[in-house]
Amino acid sequence: MKKIILSVFSMVLVSTMLMAQVDTTWKKGAVLSVNFNQVGLTNWAGGGANTIAGNTILSAFANYQKGKWTWENNGILAYGLTKIDKGDIQKSDDRIDLNSKLGYAIAPKWYLTYM
């Protein structure tokens, strides 16, 4: 199983490196974050509740630049769940943000953009 995972990872890495050498006008990247939290209280006089929570966030971008044209694309996907004490599981985060911006350089630091 380890050999299969290692070979798949190697193929993805090599294909990404080859793609980067062929097309230098695209810049792409992503960050995946997975978080888990737990609060446990015993003999707590100040109040409070036991909780358990989990959140997942994926943030990605793909930007294109050629000549005076730029095209910036950003996306954020997030989802989270929380369980407070003996209550039901509740959604704590639910997000889809997609942004795209097309720009044309009219001067060294001035762009006309369309969103």
Secondary structure as UniProt FT lines:
FT   HELIX           2..22
FT   STRAND          26..39
FT   TURN            45..46
FT   STRAND          51..66
FT   TURN            67..68
FT   STRAND          69..84
FT   TURN            85..86
FT   STRAND          89..107
FT   TURN            108..109
FT   STRAND          110..114
//
